[in-house]
Amino acid sequence: MRKYKLGEFEEVVLLTVGILHEQAYGVSIKKEIESRTDRSVSIGALQTALKRLEQKGYLQSYKGEETQERAGRPKRYFRMTALGKTALEYTRDLRNELWAAMPSSVLQLKYSI
């Protein structure tokens, strides 16, 4: 199987684009990630990740309609490609294989303060 390289943040961004489906644009992706992960996301880091994912062929962008509230500028929407879905499946399967290979003694470890 081909290796698909996804960083942790790229994986989160790609999953979030899939969740938002037809409503995936910069601000909506940022808000969704922040609400689901309880972590702050800079718009610059997000834009960089979206650009990288598009260059890899995992995302495709398109322009929405122009709106007055955006001074006539259209929103830039993102959609997952079939290659992006395959990359996510590969990443999920690899993580599941690694979890399955972990000895039960490690899985039974407990954190105590």
C-alpha positions in Angstrom: 0.0 0.0 0.0 1.2 3.5 -0.8 2.4 5.6 2.2 0.3 8.7 2.9 2.0 11.3 5.0 -0.3 13.3 7.3 0.9 15.3 10.3 -1.3 15.3 13.4 -2.7 18.8 12.6 -3.2 18.0 8.9 -5.2 14.9 10.0 -7.4 17.0 12.2 -7.9 19.6 9.5 -8.7 16.9 6.9 -11.2 15.2 9.2 -12.8 18.5 10.0 -13.3 19.4 6.3 -15.0 16.0 6.0 -17.2 16.7 9.0 -18.2 20.2 7.7 -18.6 18.8 4.1 -20.2 21.6 2.0 -19.7 24.3 4.8 -15.9 23.9 5.1 -14.2 27.3 4.7 -11.4 28.9 6.8 -13.4 30.3 9.7 -15.8 27.4 10.0 -12.9 24.9 10.0 -11.1 26.9 12.7 -14.2 27.1 14.9 -15.0 23.4 14.5 -11.4 22.4 15.4 -11.4 24.6 18.4 -14.7 23.4 19.7 -13.9 19.7 19.2 -10.3 19.8 20.5 -10.5 22.6 23.1 -7.3 24.1 21.6 -6.7 27.4 20.0 -5.9 27.4 16.2 -4.2 30.3 14.5 -5.6 31.2 11.1 -2.1 31.3 9.7 -1.4 27.7 10.8 -4.7 26.6 9.4 -4.2 28.3 6.0 -0.7 26.7 5.8 -2.2 23.2 6.5 -5.0 23.7 4.0 -2.5 24.8 1.3 -0.3 21.7 2.0 -3.3 19.4 1.9 -4.4 20.9 -1.4 -0.9 20.5 -2.8 -0.8 16.9 -1.8 -4.1 16.3 -3.6 -6.1 15.6 -0.4 -8.2 18.7 -0.6 -9.7 20.7 -3.4 -10.8 24.3 -3.0 -13.4 26.3 -4.8 -14.9 29.8 -4.5 -18.4 30.4 -3.2 -20.7 33.3 -4.0 -19.6 36.8 -3.4 -21.3 38.5 -0.5 -21.8 42.1 0.7 -20.6 41.2 4.2 -17.3 40.2 2.7 -17.0 43.3 0.5 -17.8 41.3 -2.6 -15.1 38.7 -2.0 -16.2 35.0 -2.2 -15.5 32.5 0.5 -12.9 29.8 -0.3 -14.5 26.4 0.4 -12.7 23.1 0.7 -13.8 19.6 -0.1 -12.0 16.3 0.6 -10.8 14.4 -2.5 -10.9 10.6 -2.9 -7.1 10.6 -2.3 -7.7 12.5 0.9 -10.2 9.9 2.1 -7.7 7.2 1.2 -5.0 9.0 3.2 -7.3 9.2 6.2 -8.2 5.5 6.0 -4.5 4.6 5.7 -3.7 6.7 8.8 -6.6 5.2 10.8 -5.7 1.7 9.8 -2.0 2.2 10.8 -3.0 3.6 14.1 -5.4 0.7 14.8 -2.6 -1.8 13.9 -0.2 -0.1 16.3 -2.8 -0.1 19.1 -3.5 -3.8 18.4 0.2 -4.6 18.7 0.6 -3.0 22.1 1.0 -5.5 24.9 -1.8 -5.7 27.4 0.5 -4.8 30.2 1.0 -1.4 28.6 -2.7 -1.0 28.0 -3.3 -1.6 31.7 -1.1 1.2 32.9 -2.8 3.7 35.1 -1.9 7.3 35.7 -1.8 8.4 39.3 -1.0 11.8 40.7 
